[in-house]
C-alpha cells in the first residue's frame, strides 16, 4: 500500500496543477453573472494565485514514492484557508484532514 505524505510547495512541479484546479474550481462554482468573460476570469485568478504563492503556506499531498504526482493541496494565507482541493479519485480518504493537520494550532498565553 502506498503512503500519502504532505510536502511543501515546489513551484517548478506544482504551479500548473494548483493554478488550474483553483481557477477551474472557482470559475465553475461562481455565479456566471458575477464573473464576466472566462478569459478575463482566468487572467484574474492567475494574478491572485501569483500573489498568494508569495505570502501563503501551500501544502501538497502526494504519494511518498511519487512526490511529483499531486493528490491535493491547500493554500493558507494569514491563518485563513484560502483553498483546499483533493482529486475526485482520492476523496473520502482524509487527505484534506492530513493537509490541514497542525496548521491552525495556537499556543495559549
KARAJO-V842580 format. One record per residue. N is the residue number from 1. RES is the residue in one letter. D_LAST is the distance of its C-alpha to the last C-alpha in whole Angstrom. Layout:
BEGIN
n=N res=RES d_last=D_LAST
n=N res=RES d_last=D_LAST
END
This chain:
BEGIN
n=1 res=X d_last=42
n=2 res=X d_last=40
n=3 res=X d_last=37
n=4 res=X d_last=34
n=5 res=X d_last=32
n=6 res=X d_last=29
n=7 res=X d_last=30
n=8 res=X d_last=29
n=9 res=X d_last=31
n=10 res=X d_last=34
n=11 res=X d_last=36
n=12 res=X d_last=40
n=13 res=X d_last=39
n=14 res=X d_last=37
n=15 res=X d_last=38
n=16 res=X d_last=41
n=17 res=X d_last=40
n=18 res=X d_last=36
n=19 res=X d_last=38
n=20 res=X d_last=41
n=21 res=X d_last=39
n=22 res=X d_last=36
n=23 res=X d_last=39
n=24 res=X d_last=41
n=25 res=X d_last=39
n=26 res=X d_last=38
n=27 res=X d_last=42
n=28 res=X d_last=43
n=29 res=X d_last=40
n=30 res=X d_last=41
n=31 res=X d_last=43
n=32 res=X d_last=46
n=33 res=X d_last=47
n=34 res=X d_last=44
n=35 res=X d_last=44
n=36 res=X d_last=47
n=37 res=X d_last=49
n=38 res=X d_last=48
n=39 res=X d_last=48
n=40 res=X d_last=46
n=41 res=X d_last=43
n=42 res=X d_last=43
n=43 res=X d_last=43
n=44 res=X d_last=40
n=45 res=X d_last=38
n=46 res=X d_last=39
n=47 res=X d_last=38
n=48 res=X d_last=35
n=49 res=X d_last=34
n=50 res=X d_last=35
n=51 res=X d_last=32
n=52 res=X d_last=30
n=53 res=X d_last=31
n=54 res=X d_last=30
n=55 res=X d_last=26
n=56 res=X d_last=25
n=57 res=X d_last=24
n=58 res=X d_last=27
n=59 res=X d_last=28
n=60 res=X d_last=31
n=61 res=X d_last=32
n=62 res=X d_last=35
n=63 res=X d_last=38
n=64 res=X d_last=37
n=65 res=X d_last=41
n=66 res=X d_last=41
n=67 res=X d_last=38
n=68 res=X d_last=40
n=69 res=X d_last=40
n=70 res=X d_last=38
n=71 res=X d_last=37
n=72 res=X d_last=34
n=73 res=X d_last=31
n=74 res=X d_last=28
n=75 res=X d_last=27
n=76 res=X d_last=23
n=77 res=X d_last=23
n=78 res=X d_last=20
n=79 res=X d_last=18
n=80 res=X d_last=21
n=81 res=X d_last=24
n=82 res=X d_last=27
n=83 res=X d_last=29
n=84 res=X d_last=30
n=85 res=X d_last=33
n=86 res=X d_last=35
n=87 res=X d_last=39
n=88 res=X d_last=41
n=89 res=X d_last=42
n=90 res=X d_last=39
n=91 res=X d_last=37
n=92 res=X d_last=36
n=93 res=X d_last=35
n=94 res=X d_last=31
n=95 res=X d_last=31
n=96 res=X d_last=29
n=97 res=X d_last=26
n=98 res=X d_last=27
n=99 res=X d_last=26
n=100 res=X d_last=23
n=101 res=X d_last=22
n=102 res=X d_last=18
n=103 res=X d_last=18
n=104 res=X d_last=16
n=105 res=X d_last=13
n=106 res=X d_last=9
n=107 res=X d_last=6
n=108 res=X d_last=4
n=109 res=X d_last=0
END
